[in-house]
Amino acid sequence: MKKIFICSAYRGNIDGNIEKAKEYCRWAAVECGVIPIAPHLFFPQFLDDDAETEREIGINMGLSLLKDSSELWYFGDSVTEGMKKEIDTAVRLGIPVRLVPESEILNIQNGGLYL
């Protein structure tokens, strides 16, 4: 199975962005049959994203996971500073990058995204 690095916003509307990232991962796993890798769903469970040092540790651990991914898929109509760092790293490493814009989301029903 391909490992796909899921790149989406975290800061800002954190609760809303977490829910979106979970749905992106669900879609990738269920509809696309890949293993979603979403560090921004895991590392904030034990690292403080508001502490700059811990945020950098989390970003660097995520970039390490990116190196083992088959592709990077990024979601949304805008790219945050953290997302840009991940996308730039993927491009530099020759990892394919795929945009999945919000406009491709066709339906949201019962908490589920259908892209």
N, CA, C and O of each residue as an XYZ file, in Angstrom:
460
protein
N       0.835     -1.198      0.000
C       0.000      0.000      0.000
C       0.873      1.252      0.000
O       1.898      1.316      0.678
N       0.442      2.240     -0.774
C       1.160      3.510     -0.813
C       0.906      4.296      0.470
O      -0.205      4.304      0.999
N       1.954      4.957      0.960
C       1.837      5.872      2.093
C       1.737      7.282      1.524
O       2.624      7.744      0.806
N       0.644      7.952      1.859
C       0.402      9.298      1.346
C       0.474     10.297      2.490
O      -0.242     10.171      3.483
N       1.335     11.281      2.345
C       1.469     12.335      3.341
C       0.323     13.317      3.133
O       0.189     13.904      2.060
N      -0.501     13.494      4.158
C      -1.649     14.400      4.093
C      -1.214     15.763      4.619
O      -0.808     15.900      5.773
N      -1.305     16.753      3.764
C      -0.872     18.115      4.072
C      -2.105     19.017      4.050
O      -2.726     19.215      3.007
N      -2.446     19.560      5.219
C      -3.573     20.491      5.300
C      -3.336     21.425      6.478
O      -2.448     21.196      7.300
N      -4.137     22.477      6.549
C      -3.962     23.490      7.589
C      -4.190     22.905      8.980
O      -4.989     21.985      9.160
N      -3.473     23.455      9.955
C      -3.689     23.095     11.357
C      -4.043     24.341     12.166
O      -5.072     24.372     12.841
N      -3.206     25.350     12.101
C      -3.432     26.573     12.888
C      -4.649     27.336     12.375
O      -5.193     27.040     11.311
N      -5.057     28.324     13.163
C      -6.246     29.097     12.806
C      -7.446     28.479     13.489
O      -7.556     28.523     14.714
N      -8.332     27.912     12.721
C      -9.494     27.198     13.257
C      -9.069     25.758     13.552
O      -9.374     24.842     12.788
N      -8.369     25.572     14.660
C      -7.757     24.273     14.953
C      -8.784     23.153     14.986
O      -8.584     22.119     14.347
N      -9.881     23.334     15.717
C     -10.886     22.261     15.805
C     -11.456     21.921     14.433
O     -11.576     20.747     14.084
N     -11.805     22.931     13.661
C     -12.338     22.702     12.318
C     -11.309     22.069     11.396
O     -11.637     21.183     10.607
N     -10.066     22.522     11.495
C      -9.004     21.974     10.648
C      -8.679     20.528     11.007
O      -8.352     19.729     10.129
N      -8.765     20.189     12.285
C      -8.556     18.799     12.705
C      -9.645     17.914     12.116
O      -9.362     16.833     11.600
N     -10.885     18.370     12.192
C     -11.994     17.572     11.636
C     -11.817     17.378     10.131
O     -12.030     16.280      9.617
N     -11.430     18.436      9.430
C     -11.194     18.309      7.988
C     -10.069     17.321      7.707
O     -10.192     16.475      6.821
N      -8.970     17.420      8.457
C      -7.832     16.517      8.239
C      -8.233     15.067      8.486
O      -7.799     14.172      7.761
N      -9.057     14.830      9.503
C      -9.531     13.469      9.765
C     -10.362     12.955      8.598
O     -10.252     11.788      8.222
N     -11.182     13.809      8.031
C     -11.996     13.402      6.884
C     -11.129     13.177      5.643
O     -11.383     12.251      4.874
N     -10.114     14.013      5.443
C      -9.202     13.796      4.316
C      -8.520     12.437      4.450
O      -8.380     11.702      3.472
N      -8.098     12.112      5.672
C      -7.447     10.814      5.920
C      -8.418      9.668      5.683
O      -8.057      8.656      5.081
N      -9.640      9.825      6.152
C     -10.652      8.787      5.954
C     -10.882      8.561      4.462
O     -10.914      7.423      3.994
N     -11.042      9.661      3.719
C     -11.246      9.571      2.271
C     -10.067      8.872      1.600
O     -10.262      8.001      0.753
N      -8.851      9.248      1.972
C      -7.656      8.643      1.377
C      -7.612      7.142      1.648
O      -7.277      6.357      0.761
N      -7.952      6.746      2.876
C      -7.901      5.328      3.249
C      -9.034      4.532      2.614
O      -8.801      3.485      2.009
N     -10.255      5.029      2.752
C     -11.434      4.267      2.319
C     -11.642      4.338      0.813
O     -11.853      3.311      0.167
N     -11.584      5.529      0.254
C     -11.891      5.703     -1.164
C     -10.694      5.457     -2.081
O     -10.853      5.032     -3.225
N      -9.498      5.728     -1.568
C      -8.303      5.625     -2.422
C      -7.433      4.413     -2.097
O      -6.539      4.065     -2.868
N      -7.689      3.771     -0.963
C      -6.941      2.575     -0.602
C      -5.474      2.805     -0.288
O      -4.629      1.957     -0.577
N      -5.172      3.956      0.305
C      -3.792      4.276      0.664
C      -3.684      4.437      2.181
O      -4.693      4.516      2.882
N      -2.460      4.484      2.669
C      -2.218      4.730      4.091
C      -1.965      6.226      4.267
O      -0.932      6.727      3.825
N      -2.900      6.954      4.910
C      -2.684      8.381      5.117
C      -1.726      8.630      6.284
O      -1.864      8.035      7.352
N      -0.773      9.501      6.065
C       0.176      9.914      7.097
C      -0.114     11.385      7.387
O       0.130     12.245      6.541
N      -0.637     11.677      8.585
C      -1.022     13.046      8.938
C      -0.393     13.435     10.275
O      -1.040     13.332     11.317
N       0.859     13.880     10.251
C       1.543     14.230     11.495
C       0.810     15.286     12.318
O       0.883     15.273     13.547
N       0.107     16.196     11.654
C      -0.578     17.259     12.387
C      -1.797     16.750     13.152
O      -2.372     17.492     13.948
N      -2.199     15.511     12.930
C      -3.231     14.900     13.766
C      -2.622     14.160     14.949
O      -3.284     13.977     15.971
N      -1.381     13.736     14.824
C      -0.746     12.921     15.858
C       0.122     13.733     16.824
O      -0.082     13.666     18.036
N       1.067     14.483     16.316
C       2.043     15.138     17.180
C       1.450     16.150     18.163
O       1.965     16.254     19.277
N       0.393     16.905     17.818
C      -0.183     17.825     18.809
C      -0.821     17.114     20.013
O      -1.210     17.762     20.984
N      -0.925     15.788     19.944
C      -1.437     15.042     21.090
C      -0.454     15.101     22.264
O      -0.854     14.964     23.420
N       0.844     15.308     21.958
C       1.833     15.340     23.037
C       2.839     16.486     22.911
O       3.654     16.685     23.811
N       2.795     17.234     21.825
C       3.634     18.417     21.667
C       2.749     19.655     21.680
O       1.625     19.623     21.181
N       3.252     20.745     22.247
C       2.512     22.003     22.331
C       2.810     22.838     21.084
O       3.912     23.365     20.929
N       1.823     22.952     20.203
C       2.013     23.694     18.958
C       2.214     25.188     19.198
O       2.727     25.890     18.327
N       1.817     25.677     20.368
C       2.005     27.092     20.689
C       3.411     27.393     21.206
O       3.815     28.555     21.255
N       4.153     26.364     21.589
C       5.546     26.537     22.016
C       6.421     26.354     20.778
O       6.483     25.262     20.214
N       7.090     27.410     20.362
C       7.815     27.404     19.087
C       8.808     26.244     18.977
O       8.924     25.631     17.916
N       9.518     25.943     20.052
C      10.488     24.838     20.019
C       9.788     23.511     19.759
O      10.249     22.715     18.941
N       8.671     23.268     20.453
C       7.941     22.012     20.265
C       7.289     21.957     18.888
O       7.208     20.889     18.282
N       6.825     23.099     18.392
C       6.261     23.141     17.037
C       7.328     22.743     16.014
O       7.052     21.957     15.107
N       8.536     23.277     16.153
C       9.633     22.941     15.238
C       9.990     21.459     15.320
O      10.267     20.827     14.300
N       9.984     20.906     16.535
C      10.248     19.472     16.697
C       9.203     18.678     15.921
O       9.539     17.745     15.192
N       7.928     19.054     16.082
C       6.845     18.368     15.374
C       6.980     18.482     13.868
O       6.794     17.500     13.149
N       7.301     19.672     13.385
C       7.470     19.870     11.941
C       8.620     19.007     11.425
O       8.493     18.373     10.378
N       9.727     18.975     12.140
C      10.876     18.174     11.701
C      10.567     16.680     11.730
O      11.006     15.946     10.845
N       9.819     16.218     12.733
C       9.427     14.807     12.756
C       8.504     14.504     11.577
O       8.606     13.446     10.957
N       7.603     15.440     11.273
C       6.715     15.263     10.127
C       7.484     15.190      8.819
O       7.166     14.375      7.954
N       8.496     16.038      8.672
C       9.310     16.015      7.453
C      10.066     14.696      7.326
O      10.305     14.219      6.217
N      10.439     14.110      8.452
C      11.081     12.796      8.422
C      10.109     11.737      7.901
O      10.495     10.858      7.130
N       8.845     11.825      8.324
C       7.823     10.900      7.812
C       7.556     11.143      6.327
O       7.300     10.203      5.574
N       7.617     12.391      5.918
C       7.404     12.728      4.511
C       8.413     12.005      3.624
O       8.063     11.548      2.536
N       9.641     11.898      4.069
C      10.700     11.258      3.277
C      10.379      9.803      2.954
O      10.870      9.263      1.962
N       9.555      9.165      3.787
C       9.178      7.764      3.571
C       7.834      7.619      2.862
O       7.325      6.506      2.726
N       7.257      8.727      2.411
C       5.942      8.704      1.765
C       6.075      8.600      0.251
O       7.055      9.068     -0.330
N       5.078      7.981     -0.380
C       5.062      7.848     -1.839
C       4.696      9.154     -2.524
O       5.223      9.481     -3.587
N       3.780      9.899     -1.900
C       3.294     11.160     -2.461
C       2.891     12.081     -1.327
O       2.718     11.646     -0.188
N       2.741     13.369     -1.650
C       2.149     14.346     -0.746
C       0.881     14.848     -1.403
O       0.906     15.291     -2.552
N      -0.235     14.781     -0.678
C      -1.491     15.351     -1.154
C      -1.802     16.537     -0.258
O      -1.830     16.402      0.965
N      -2.038     17.703     -0.861
C      -2.440     18.835     -0.032
C      -3.852     19.263     -0.379
O      -4.288     19.218     -1.529
N      -4.549     19.681      0.675
C      -5.977     19.950      0.601
C      -6.249     21.402      0.949
O      -5.560     21.995      1.779
N      -7.258     21.967      0.308
C      -7.676     23.318      0.613
C      -7.329     24.286     -0.499
O      -6.608     23.957     -1.441
N      -7.860     25.483     -0.364
C      -7.659     26.511     -1.378
C      -6.530     27.474     -1.025
O      -6.200     28.363     -1.810
N      -5.938     27.299      0.153
C      -4.810     28.149      0.536
C      -3.727     27.280      1.167
O      -3.993     26.188      1.669
N      -2.514     27.787      1.127
C      -1.364     27.064      1.661
C      -0.790     27.868      2.824
O      -0.422     29.032      2.666
N      -0.719     27.234      3.991
C      -0.160     27.889      5.169
C       1.365     27.807      5.136
O       1.942     27.122      4.292
N       2.002     28.507      6.058
C       3.470     28.485      6.150
C       3.979     27.058      6.393
O       4.947     26.627      5.767
N       3.329     26.334      7.294
C       3.729     24.955      7.577
C       3.533     24.041      6.377
O       4.380     23.195      6.091
N       2.412     24.212      5.671
C       2.149     23.416      4.473
C       3.203     23.692      3.406
O       3.684     22.776      2.739
N       3.557     24.978      3.254
C       4.555     25.349      2.237
C       5.880     24.646      2.508
O       6.544     24.183      1.581
N       6.259     24.570      3.769
C       7.508     23.895      4.129
C       7.449     22.423      3.721
O       8.425     21.884      3.199
N       6.309     21.772      3.958
C       6.145     20.361      3.592
C       6.150     20.180      2.073
O       6.804     19.274      1.556
N       5.427     21.035      1.366
C       5.356     20.946     -0.100
C       6.734     21.187     -0.715
O       7.159     20.444     -1.600
N       7.429     22.223     -0.247
C       8.772     22.520     -0.765
C       9.727     21.351     -0.535
O      10.547     21.032     -1.396
N       9.616     20.718      0.627
C      10.476     19.565      0.928
C      10.164     18.410     -0.011
O      11.076     17.761     -0.523
N       8.876     18.150     -0.241
C       8.489     17.069     -1.155
C       9.053     17.323     -2.551
O       9.609     16.415     -3.168
N       8.913     18.539     -3.046
C       9.419     18.885     -4.378
C      10.936     18.684     -4.430
O      11.459     18.106     -5.383
N      11.629     19.161     -3.408
C      13.094     19.030     -3.358
C      13.523     17.565     -3.357
O      14.552     17.217     -3.936
N      12.728     16.697     -2.701
C      13.055     15.270     -2.619
C      12.544     14.464     -3.815
O      12.800     13.264     -3.915
N      11.823     15.126     -4.718
C      11.278     14.425     -5.880
C      10.049     13.591     -5.567
O       9.719     12.663     -6.305
N       9.372     13.918     -4.475
C       8.142     13.220     -4.095
C       6.981     13.889     -4.822
O       6.824     15.106     -4.726
N       6.159     13.121     -5.552
C       5.034     13.723     -6.273
C       4.083     14.466     -5.330
O       3.806     14.011     -4.220
N       3.593     15.615     -5.794
C       2.685     16.464     -5.028
C       1.371     16.566     -5.783
O       1.358     16.817     -6.988
N       0.272     16.371     -5.079
C      -1.060     16.447     -5.684
C      -1.917     17.437     -4.902
O      -2.020     17.335     -3.679
N      -2.525     18.384     -5.589
C      -3.463     19.321     -4.979
C      -4.865     18.746     -5.034
O      -5.320     18.298     -6.086
N      -5.553     18.759     -3.894
C      -6.974     18.421     -3.843
C      -7.674     19.672     -3.300
O      -7.799     19.819     -2.084
N      -8.136     20.585     -4.184
C      -8.729     21.845     -3.726
C     -10.112     21.643     -3.107
O     -10.816     20.680     -3.409
N     -10.475     22.579     -2.237
C     -11.792     22.534     -1.599
C     -12.910     22.484     -2.636
O     -13.959     21.890     -2.384
N     -12.702     23.093     -3.789
C     -13.744     23.122     -4.819
C     -14.063     21.737     -5.359
O     -15.101     21.549     -5.994
N     -13.181     20.753     -5.116
C     -13.454     19.392     -5.565
C     -14.332     18.616     -4.593
O     -14.768     17.504     -4.892
N     -14.588     19.202     -3.435
C     -15.455     18.516     -2.480
C     -16.887     18.652     -2.986
O     -17.437     19.751     -3.055
N     -17.469     17.528     -3.332
C     -18.786     17.538     -3.957
C     -19.925     17.525     -2.960
O     -20.983     18.098     -3.222
N     -19.728     16.876     -1.813
C     -20.843     16.709     -0.898
C     -20.325     16.470      0.513
O     -19.351     15.745      0.717
N     -20.977     17.076      1.465
C     -20.678     16.805      2.865
C     -21.975     16.314      3.497
O     -22.952     17.054      3.604
N     -21.962     15.054      3.913
C     -23.163     14.466      4.501
C     -22.795     13.743      5.787
O     -21.834     12.974      5.824
N     -23.548     13.987      6.817
C     -23.364     13.271      8.079
C     -21.907     13.247      8.525
O     -21.418     12.223      9.004
N     -21.220     14.360      8.371
C     -19.834     14.451      8.811
C     -18.843     13.798      7.879
O     -17.666     13.691      8.226
N     -19.269     13.356      6.710
C     -18.347     12.689      5.793
C     -18.096     13.520      4.557
O     -19.030     14.080      3.984
N     -16.870     13.605      4.146
C     -16.512     14.316      2.923
C     -16.492     13.342      1.767
O     -16.016     12.215      1.906
N     -16.995     13.761      0.653
C     -16.921     12.950     -0.555
C     -16.287     13.807     -1.623
O     -16.903     14.750     -2.121
N     -15.063     13.486     -1.976
C     -14.317     14.298     -2.939
C     -14.507     13.764     -4.333
O     -13.956     14.316     -5.286
